[in-house]
Structures are given as C-alpha cells and as structure tokens.
Amino acid sequence: METDESSIQRRRRHSVRLQRLTGARGLTLVELMLALAITTVIGISLAGILYSASYGVSSQTGVRSACVVGDGLARRLSAAVSSSQMVLAQGNGYLVLWLADPAGRSSPHLSCLCRVAWNSDTRELHCYKAPAGLSGASDTQYSLTGTDFNAVTQALEGTRDFPGQLWSNAVGGFSTSLDSVNPLQANLLSYSITVVQDDVSGTVVGSVALRCD
C-alpha cells in the first residue's frame, strides 16, 4: 500500500516538474518572439532615420552645387550686360546686347553683337559672339531702329561669323526683364536663372546696370 502511494506521489511530482518545464519552455519562446519583433521594429526605424539623413545631406549638396553653377552663370551674364551699351532685343529665353564698340561707331556692327539664348528642351544656355578676328567684309552694319535683332542673331547662331559658347547644359529656367518697355531705352536688366542637377534645382536672381558712357 505504501509502495502504491509512493508511486503515485512520484508520478505527481514528475507531472508537476513536466508542467513547470513545459511552461518555462513556452515562456522562453514567447520572449524570443517578442525580442525578435522589437529588434525588427528598431531596425526598420533606424533604416528610415539613416535614409532620411542620407537623403537630406544629398539634397543639400545638390542644392549647393546647383547654386554654385547658377552663381557662375550670373557672373557671366552680368559681365556681358555691364559691358554693353544697349539692349537690342529681349524676350522669352533670349537676350541680344550691343557690346561696347572700341571704334565708337554710332550703329551696331556684327563684331559688337552678343546673343544669350536658352533652349528649354536641351537645357542649354549659349552665348553667341563674333570671333576676335572677324574680317571687315563680314562685319555687317545694322540699322539701330529698323532691324529685328532677335531674328538676325538667331539666323546667325552657330555660324563661322557668330559661333556659340556653351555656358551650361543644366539650365531649367532663364528669364530676363527690363526697366523699360523699349529695350533700346533700358538701363537696368533683371534676371532669373534656375539650374537643375540630379533632380535638385537652385535659382539665382539679380539685377545689373548697363554701361553708362
């Protein structure tokens, strides 16, 4: 009888140990799953933070780069305008200037013309001027009041007597405005140049006075 009771007690103690062991194993598995879930959430959050920081730095770098290019273009345009004695034509994406004439002639000649033109499709901004060695026979004289200087210089773009220099191929916008309805009477030119690089843009605006003799 005692043997049977002892056997029953041993079975009960064994059953209790099994239950405790099973419970402990189950609790460990739950804890492991929770730990993995928390680690995953933390990893995703850190990845998002790192991506945002990386994108922010890349975006700021792109903006600075675009502005540097824009400042360079602004200096080139300002130098051309400030050395000009008159604006001959101005419109959407183009500007025609009468540069200072060392000979002091009273009417514009091809050797003293400058055309700044922007192509919105290619994003190219060119400056067209006659070469330094332009012959006298090719140095055409134009009437100041009876000439369409936009049409004339546009037809001459890229020719031997009026070659172009590429200023930039990343210009997403180029516009100018004058302080006078009549370009020939303008004294101040305002401009806006937008540079686009790696889907990031930067805009430079400013004003420059024409040469006063």
CYANA upper distance limits for C-alpha pairs under 8 A (distance plus 0.5 A):
  1 MET  CA      5 GLU  CA      6.79
  2 GLU  CA      6 SER  CA      6.54
  3 THR  CA      7 SER  CA      6.58
  4 ASP  CA      8 ILE  CA      6.67
  5 GLU  CA      9 GLN  CA      6.67
  6 SER  CA     10 ARG  CA      6.62
  7 SER  CA     11 ARG  CA      6.75
  8 ILE  CA     12 ARG  CA      6.75
  9 GLN  CA     13 ARG  CA      6.66
 10 ARG  CA     14 HIS  CA      6.55
 11 ARG  CA     15 SER  CA      6.55
 12 ARG  CA     16 VAL  CA      6.67
 13 ARG  CA     17 ARG  CA      6.73
 14 HIS  CA     18 LEU  CA      6.70
 15 SER  CA     19 GLN  CA      6.70
 16 VAL  CA     20 ARG  CA      6.70
 17 ARG  CA     21 LEU  CA      6.49
 18 LEU  CA     22 THR  CA      6.43
 19 GLN  CA     23 GLY  CA      6.47
 20 ARG  CA     24 ALA  CA      6.50
 21 LEU  CA     25 ARG  CA      6.66
 22 THR  CA     26 GLY  CA      6.64
 23 GLY  CA     27 LEU  CA      6.61
 24 ALA  CA     28 THR  CA      6.72
 25 ARG  CA     29 LEU  CA      6.87
 26 GLY  CA     30 VAL  CA      6.88
 27 LEU  CA     31 GLU  CA      6.68
 28 THR  CA     32 LEU  CA      6.63
 29 LEU  CA     33 MET  CA      6.74
 30 VAL  CA     34 LEU  CA      6.67
 31 GLU  CA     35 ALA  CA      6.56
 32 LEU  CA     36 LEU  CA      6.67
 33 MET  CA     37 ALA  CA      6.65
 34 LEU  CA     38 ILE  CA      6.62
 35 ALA  CA     39 THR  CA      6.55
 36 LEU  CA     40 THR  CA      6.60
 37 ALA  CA     41 VAL  CA      6.79
 38 ILE  CA     42 ILE  CA      6.67
 39 THR  CA     43 GLY  CA      6.53
 40 THR  CA     44 ILE  CA      6.69
 41 VAL  CA     45 SER  CA      6.69
 42 ILE  CA     46 LEU  CA      6.61
 43 GLY  CA     47 ALA  CA      6.60
 44 ILE  CA     48 GLY  CA      6.72
 45 SER  CA     49 ILE  CA      6.74
 46 LEU  CA     50 LEU  CA      6.57
 47 ALA  CA     51 TYR  CA      6.57
 48 GLY  CA     52 SER  CA      6.61
 49 ILE  CA     53 ALA  CA      6.64
 50 LEU  CA     54 SER  CA      6.52
 51 TYR  CA     55 TYR  CA      6.48
 52 SER  CA     56 GLY  CA      6.47
 53 ALA  CA     57 VAL  CA      6.71
 54 SER  CA     58 SER  CA      6.61
 55 TYR  CA     59 SER  CA      6.40
 56 GLY  CA     60 GLN  CA      6.62
 57 VAL  CA     61 THR  CA      6.61
 58 SER  CA     62 GLY  CA      6.66
 59 SER  CA     63 VAL  CA      6.73
 59 SER  CA    200 VAL  CA      7.37
 60 GLN  CA     64 ARG  CA      6.70
 61 THR  CA     65 SER  CA      6.63
 62 GLY  CA     66 ALA  CA      6.61
 62 GLY  CA    197 GLN  CA      7.13
 62 GLY  CA    198 ASP  CA      7.43
 62 GLY  CA    200 VAL  CA      6.26
 62 GLY  CA    201 SER  CA      8.11
 63 VAL  CA     67 CYS  CA      6.63
 63 VAL  CA    200 VAL  CA      6.49
 63 VAL  CA    201 SER  CA      6.56
 63 VAL  CA    202 GLY  CA      6.17
 64 ARG  CA     68 VAL  CA      6.68
 64 ARG  CA    202 GLY  CA      8.20
 65 SER  CA     69 VAL  CA      6.92
 65 SER  CA    197 GLN  CA      8.26
 66 ALA  CA     70 GLY  CA      6.60
 66 ALA  CA    195 VAL  CA      5.93
 66 ALA  CA    196 VAL  CA      6.81
 66 ALA  CA    197 GLN  CA      6.63
 66 ALA  CA    200 VAL  CA      7.92
 66 ALA  CA    201 SER  CA      6.58
 66 ALA  CA    202 GLY  CA      5.70
 66 ALA  CA    203 THR  CA      8.44
 67 CYS  CA     71 ASP  CA      6.49
 67 CYS  CA    195 VAL  CA      7.67
 67 CYS  CA    202 GLY  CA      5.70
 67 CYS  CA    203 THR  CA      7.17
 67 CYS  CA    204 VAL  CA      7.40
 68 VAL  CA     72 GLY  CA      6.87
 69 VAL  CA     73 LEU  CA      6.87
 69 VAL  CA    195 VAL  CA      7.54
 70 GLY  CA     74 ALA  CA      6.59
 70 GLY  CA    193 ILE  CA      6.93
 70 GLY  CA    194 THR  CA      7.31
 70 GLY  CA    195 VAL  CA      6.43
 70 GLY  CA    202 GLY  CA      7.77
 70 GLY  CA    203 THR  CA      7.29
 70 GLY  CA    204 VAL  CA      6.32
 71 ASP  CA     75 ARG  CA      6.72
 71 ASP  CA    204 VAL  CA      7.10
 72 GLY  CA     76 ARG  CA      6.91
 73 LEU  CA     77 LEU  CA      6.65
 73 LEU  CA    167 TRP  CA      7.56
 73 LEU  CA    168 SER  CA      8.38
 73 LEU  CA    193 ILE  CA      8.35
 74 ALA  CA     78 SER  CA      6.43
 74 ALA  CA    193 ILE  CA      7.92
 74 ALA  CA    204 VAL  CA      7.76
 74 ALA  CA    205 VAL  CA      8.48
 74 ALA  CA    206 GLY  CA      8.32
 75 ARG  CA     79 ALA  CA      6.55
 76 ARG  CA     80 ALA  CA      6.86
 77 LEU  CA     81 VAL  CA      6.69
 78 SER  CA     82 SER  CA      6.36
 78 SER  CA    208 VAL  CA      6.48
 79 ALA  CA     83 SER  CA      6.72
 80 ALA  CA     84 SER  CA      6.93
 80 ALA  CA     99 LEU  CA      8.14
 81 VAL  CA     97 LEU  CA      7.68
 81 VAL  CA     99 LEU  CA      8.49
 81 VAL  CA    189 LEU  CA      8.36
 81 VAL  CA    208 VAL  CA      7.44
 81 VAL  CA    209 ALA  CA      7.67
 81 VAL  CA    210 LEU  CA      6.16
 81 VAL  CA    211 ARG  CA      8.07
 82 SER  CA    208 VAL  CA      7.08
 82 SER  CA    209 ALA  CA      6.36
 82 SER  CA    210 LEU  CA      5.09
 82 SER  CA    211 ARG  CA      5.62
 83 SER  CA     99 LEU  CA      6.66
 83 SER  CA    100 ALA  CA      6.64
 83 SER  CA    210 LEU  CA      7.23
 83 SER  CA    211 ARG  CA      5.98
 84 SER  CA     97 LEU  CA      6.78
 84 SER  CA     98 TRP  CA      6.05
 84 SER  CA     99 LEU  CA      4.53
 84 SER  CA    100 ALA  CA      5.75
 84 SER  CA    210 LEU  CA      6.29
 84 SER  CA    211 ARG  CA      6.01
 85 GLN  CA     97 LEU  CA      8.31
 85 GLN  CA     98 TRP  CA      6.41
 85 GLN  CA     99 LEU  CA      6.33
 85 GLN  CA    100 ALA  CA      6.15
 85 GLN  CA    210 LEU  CA      6.60
 85 GLN  CA    211 ARG  CA      5.70
 85 GLN  CA    212 CYS  CA      7.31
 85 GLN  CA    213 ASP  CA      8.19
 86 MET  CA     97 LEU  CA      6.55
 86 MET  CA     98 TRP  CA      5.69
 86 MET  CA     99 LEU  CA      7.73
 86 MET  CA    183 PRO  CA      8.27
 86 MET  CA    184 LEU  CA      6.49
 86 MET  CA    185 GLN  CA      8.12
 86 MET  CA    186 ALA  CA      7.83
 86 MET  CA    187 ASN  CA      8.42
 86 MET  CA    210 LEU  CA      7.44
 86 MET  CA    211 ARG  CA      8.42
 87 VAL  CA     95 LEU  CA      8.16
 87 VAL  CA     96 VAL  CA      6.62
 87 VAL  CA     97 LEU  CA      5.17
 87 VAL  CA     98 TRP  CA      6.63
 87 VAL  CA    183 PRO  CA      5.92
 87 VAL  CA    184 LEU  CA      6.07
 87 VAL  CA    185 GLN  CA      8.38
 87 VAL  CA    186 ALA  CA      7.33
 88 LEU  CA     95 LEU  CA      8.44
 88 LEU  CA     96 VAL  CA      5.90
 88 LEU  CA     97 LEU  CA      5.98
 88 LEU  CA     98 TRP  CA      6.88
 88 LEU  CA    149 PHE  CA      6.84
 88 LEU  CA    183 PRO  CA      6.54
 88 LEU  CA    184 LEU  CA      6.33
 89 ALA  CA     95 LEU  CA      6.36
 89 ALA  CA     96 VAL  CA      5.44
 89 ALA  CA     97 LEU  CA      7.65
 89 ALA  CA    148 ASP  CA      8.38
 89 ALA  CA    149 PHE  CA      6.56
 89 ALA  CA    150 ASN  CA      6.38
 89 ALA  CA    183 PRO  CA      6.63
 89 ALA  CA    184 LEU  CA      8.42
 90 GLN  CA     94 TYR  CA      6.42
 90 GLN  CA     95 LEU  CA      5.03
 90 GLN  CA     96 VAL  CA      6.75
 90 GLN  CA    150 ASN  CA      8.22
 90 GLN  CA    176 THR  CA      8.00
 90 GLN  CA    177 SER  CA      8.30
 90 GLN  CA    183 PRO  CA      7.40
 91 GLY  CA     95 LEU  CA      7.03
 91 GLY  CA    175 SER  CA      8.44
 91 GLY  CA    176 THR  CA      7.89
 92 ASN  CA    175 SER  CA      6.96
 92 ASN  CA    176 THR  CA      8.31
 93 GLY  CA    117 ALA  CA      6.27
 93 GLY  CA    118 TRP  CA      5.53
 93 GLY  CA    119 ASN  CA      7.80
 93 GLY  CA    174 PHE  CA      6.33
 93 GLY  CA    175 SER  CA      6.32
 93 GLY  CA    176 THR  CA      8.31
 94 TYR  CA    115 ARG  CA      7.62
 94 TYR  CA    116 VAL  CA      6.06
 94 TYR  CA    117 ALA  CA      4.84
 94 TYR  CA    118 TRP  CA      6.77
 94 TYR  CA    175 SER  CA      8.38
 95 LEU  CA    115 ARG  CA      6.17
 95 LEU  CA    116 VAL  CA      5.64
 95 LEU  CA    117 ALA  CA      6.99
 95 LEU  CA    150 ASN  CA      8.41
 95 LEU  CA    176 THR  CA      8.33
 96 VAL  CA    113 LEU  CA      7.60
 96 VAL  CA    114 CYS  CA      6.15
 96 VAL  CA    115 ARG  CA      4.95
 96 VAL  CA    116 VAL  CA      6.97
 96 VAL  CA    149 PHE  CA      7.47
 96 VAL  CA    150 ASN  CA      7.23
 96 VAL  CA    153 THR  CA      8.26
 97 LEU  CA    113 LEU  CA      6.33
 97 LEU  CA    114 CYS  CA      5.55
 97 LEU  CA    115 ARG  CA      6.85
 98 TRP  CA    108 PRO  CA      6.98
 98 TRP  CA    112 CYS  CA      6.32
 98 TRP  CA    113 LEU  CA      5.50
 98 TRP  CA    114 CYS  CA      7.00
 99 LEU  CA    112 CYS  CA      5.50
 99 LEU  CA    113 LEU  CA      6.45
 99 LEU  CA    114 CYS  CA      7.31
100 ALA  CA    104 GLY  CA      8.48
100 ALA  CA    112 CYS  CA      7.27
101 ASP  CA    105 ARG  CA      7.05
101 ASP  CA    112 CYS  CA      6.67
107 SER  CA    141 GLN  CA      7.49
107 SER  CA    142 TYR  CA      7.05
107 SER  CA    143 SER  CA      6.95
107 SER  CA    144 LEU  CA      6.48
108 PRO  CA    112 CYS  CA      7.08
108 PRO  CA    113 LEU  CA      7.72
108 PRO  CA    141 GLN  CA      6.59
108 PRO  CA    142 TYR  CA      6.17
108 PRO  CA    143 SER  CA      7.71
108 PRO  CA    144 LEU  CA      7.14
109 HIS  CA    113 LEU  CA      7.21
109 HIS  CA    139 ASP  CA      6.54
109 HIS  CA    140 THR  CA      5.96
109 HIS  CA    141 GLN  CA      4.88
109 HIS  CA    142 TYR  CA      6.49
110 LEU  CA    130 ALA  CA      7.13
110 LEU  CA    138 SER  CA      8.40
110 LEU  CA    139 ASP  CA      5.69
110 LEU  CA    140 THR  CA      5.81
110 LEU  CA    141 GLN  CA      7.07
110 LEU  CA    142 TYR  CA      8.35
111 SER  CA    129 LYS  CA      7.83
111 SER  CA    130 ALA  CA      5.70
111 SER  CA    131 PRO  CA      7.96
111 SER  CA    132 ALA  CA      8.33
111 SER  CA    134 LEU  CA      7.39
111 SER  CA    139 ASP  CA      6.34
111 SER  CA    140 THR  CA      8.42
112 CYS  CA    129 LYS  CA      8.17
112 CYS  CA    130 ALA  CA      7.89
113 LEU  CA    129 LYS  CA      6.67
113 LEU  CA    130 ALA  CA      7.70
114 CYS  CA    127 CYS  CA      7.49
114 CYS  CA    128 TYR  CA      6.18
114 CYS  CA    129 LYS  CA      5.42
114 CYS  CA    130 ALA  CA      8.31
115 ARG  CA    127 CYS  CA      6.18
115 ARG  CA    128 TYR  CA      5.51
115 ARG  CA    129 LYS  CA      7.21
115 ARG  CA    153 THR  CA      7.22
116 VAL  CA    125 LEU  CA      7.66
116 VAL  CA    126 HIS  CA      6.24
116 VAL  CA    127 CYS  CA      5.00
116 VAL  CA    128 TYR  CA      6.87
117 ALA  CA    125 LEU  CA      6.28
117 ALA  CA    126 HIS  CA      5.94
117 ALA  CA    127 CYS  CA      7.03
118 TRP  CA    123 ARG  CA      7.40
118 TRP  CA    124 GLU  CA      6.27
118 TRP  CA    125 LEU  CA      4.93
118 TRP  CA    126 HIS  CA      6.97
118 TRP  CA    171 VAL  CA      8.40
118 TRP  CA    174 PHE  CA      7.18
119 ASN  CA    123 ARG  CA      5.89
119 ASN  CA    124 GLU  CA      5.81
119 ASN  CA    125 LEU  CA      6.99
120 SER  CA    124 GLU  CA      7.71
120 SER  CA    171 VAL  CA      8.40
120 SER  CA    172 GLY  CA      7.37
120 SER  CA    173 GLY  CA      7.77
122 THR  CA    169 ASN  CA      7.45
123 ARG  CA    168 SER  CA      8.30
123 ARG  CA    169 ASN  CA      5.69
123 ARG  CA    170 ALA  CA      5.85
123 ARG  CA    171 VAL  CA      5.28
123 ARG  CA    172 GLY  CA      6.23
123 ARG  CA    173 GLY  CA      8.37
124 GLU  CA    166 LEU  CA      7.56
124 GLU  CA    167 TRP  CA      7.99
124 GLU  CA    168 SER  CA      6.11
124 GLU  CA    169 ASN  CA      4.54
124 GLU  CA    170 ALA  CA      6.91
124 GLU  CA    171 VAL  CA      6.63
125 LEU  CA    166 LEU  CA      6.62
125 LEU  CA    167 TRP  CA      5.99
125 LEU  CA    168 SER  CA      5.87
125 LEU  CA    169 ASN  CA      6.86
125 LEU  CA    171 VAL  CA      7.16
126 HIS  CA    164 GLY  CA      6.51
126 HIS  CA    165 GLN  CA      5.94
126 HIS  CA    166 LEU  CA      5.03
126 HIS  CA    167 TRP  CA      5.94
126 HIS  CA    168 SER  CA      7.81
127 CYS  CA    164 GLY  CA      5.88
127 CYS  CA    165 GLN  CA      5.68
127 CYS  CA    166 LEU  CA      7.06
127 CYS  CA    167 TRP  CA      7.36
128 TYR  CA    157 GLU  CA      7.15
128 TYR  CA    158 GLY  CA      7.94
128 TYR  CA    162 PHE  CA      6.46
128 TYR  CA    163 PRO  CA      6.03
128 TYR  CA    164 GLY  CA      4.60
128 TYR  CA    165 GLN  CA      6.75
129 LYS  CA    162 PHE  CA      5.69
129 LYS  CA    163 PRO  CA      6.58
129 LYS  CA    164 GLY  CA      7.06
130 ALA  CA    134 LEU  CA      7.10
130 ALA  CA    161 ASP  CA      5.90
130 ALA  CA    162 PHE  CA      4.97
130 ALA  CA    163 PRO  CA      6.96
131 PRO  CA    161 ASP  CA      7.07
131 PRO  CA    162 PHE  CA      7.37
131 PRO  CA    163 PRO  CA      7.74
134 LEU  CA    138 SER  CA      7.07
134 LEU  CA    139 ASP  CA      7.15
134 LEU  CA    161 ASP  CA      7.29
135 SER  CA    139 ASP  CA      6.80
138 SER  CA    161 ASP  CA      7.80
142 TYR  CA    147 THR  CA      7.18
143 SER  CA    147 THR  CA      6.24
147 THR  CA    152 VAL  CA      8.37
148 ASP  CA    152 VAL  CA      6.72
149 PHE  CA    153 THR  CA      6.41
150 ASN  CA    154 GLN  CA      6.43
151 ALA  CA    155 ALA  CA      6.64
152 VAL  CA    156 LEU  CA      6.97
153 THR  CA    157 GLU  CA      6.69
156 LEU  CA    161 ASP  CA      8.11
156 LEU  CA    162 PHE  CA      6.40
157 GLU  CA    162 PHE  CA      6.45
157 GLU  CA    163 PRO  CA      6.91
157 GLU  CA    164 GLY  CA      7.30
158 GLY  CA    162 PHE  CA      6.35
158 GLY  CA    163 PRO  CA      4.90
158 GLY  CA    164 GLY  CA      5.99
159 THR  CA    163 PRO  CA      5.88
170 ALA  CA    195 VAL  CA      6.09
170 ALA  CA    196 VAL  CA      5.93
170 ALA  CA    197 GLN  CA      6.98
171 VAL  CA    193 ILE  CA      7.65
171 VAL  CA    194 THR  CA      6.25
171 VAL  CA    195 VAL  CA      4.99
171 VAL  CA    196 VAL  CA      6.54
172 GLY  CA    193 ILE  CA      8.29
172 GLY  CA    194 THR  CA      5.78
172 GLY  CA    195 VAL  CA      5.92
172 GLY  CA    196 VAL  CA      6.14
172 GLY  CA    201 SER  CA      8.44
173 GLY  CA    192 SER  CA      8.00
173 GLY  CA    193 ILE  CA      6.17
173 GLY  CA    194 THR  CA      5.24
173 GLY  CA    195 VAL  CA      7.57
174 PHE  CA    191 TYR  CA      7.98
174 PHE  CA    192 SER  CA      6.28
174 PHE  CA    193 ILE  CA      5.25
174 PHE  CA    194 THR  CA      6.96
175 SER  CA    191 TYR  CA      6.22
175 SER  CA    192 SER  CA      5.86
175 SER  CA    193 ILE  CA      7.29
176 THR  CA    189 LEU  CA      7.29
176 THR  CA    190 SER  CA      6.04
176 THR  CA    191 TYR  CA      4.81
176 THR  CA    192 SER  CA      6.93
177 SER  CA    189 LEU  CA      6.30
177 SER  CA    190 SER  CA      5.71
177 SER  CA    191 TYR  CA      6.93
178 LEU  CA    183 PRO  CA      7.54
178 LEU  CA    186 ALA  CA      6.54
178 LEU  CA    187 ASN  CA      8.15
178 LEU  CA    188 LEU  CA      6.42
178 LEU  CA    189 LEU  CA      5.25
178 LEU  CA    190 SER  CA      6.80
179 ASP  CA    186 ALA  CA      6.16
179 ASP  CA    187 ASN  CA      7.17
179 ASP  CA    188 LEU  CA      6.13
179 ASP  CA    189 LEU  CA      7.21
180 SER  CA    185 GLN  CA      6.76
180 SER  CA    186 ALA  CA      5.46
180 SER  CA    187 ASN  CA      8.24
181 VAL  CA    185 GLN  CA      8.46
181 VAL  CA    186 ALA  CA      8.22
182 ASN  CA    186 ALA  CA      7.18
187 ASN  CA    209 ALA  CA      6.32
187 ASN  CA    210 LEU  CA      5.98
188 LEU  CA    207 SER  CA      7.37
188 LEU  CA    208 VAL  CA      6.32
188 LEU  CA    209 ALA  CA      4.91
188 LEU  CA    210 LEU  CA      6.57
189 LEU  CA    207 SER  CA      6.05
189 LEU  CA    208 VAL  CA      5.95
189 LEU  CA    209 ALA  CA      6.75
189 LEU  CA    210 LEU  CA      8.02
190 SER  CA    205 VAL  CA      8.00
190 SER  CA    206 GLY  CA      6.20
190 SER  CA    207 SER  CA      4.57
190 SER  CA    208 VAL  CA      6.92
191 TYR  CA    205 VAL  CA      6.09
191 TYR  CA    206 GLY  CA      6.09
191 TYR  CA    207 SER  CA      6.67
192 SER  CA    203 THR  CA      7.33
192 SER  CA    204 VAL  CA      6.27
192 SER  CA    205 VAL  CA      4.90
192 SER  CA    206 GLY  CA      7.31
193 ILE  CA    203 THR  CA      6.02
193 ILE  CA    204 VAL  CA      5.75
193 ILE  CA    205 VAL  CA      6.89
194 THR  CA    201 SER  CA      7.11
194 THR  CA    202 GLY  CA      6.10
194 THR  CA    203 THR  CA      4.66
194 THR  CA    204 VAL  CA      6.89
195 VAL  CA    201 SER  CA      5.94
195 VAL  CA    202 GLY  CA      5.91
195 VAL  CA    203 THR  CA      6.80
196 VAL  CA    200 VAL  CA      6.05
196 VAL  CA    201 SER  CA      4.76
196 VAL  CA    202 GLY  CA      7.17
197 GLN  CA    201 SER  CA      6.74
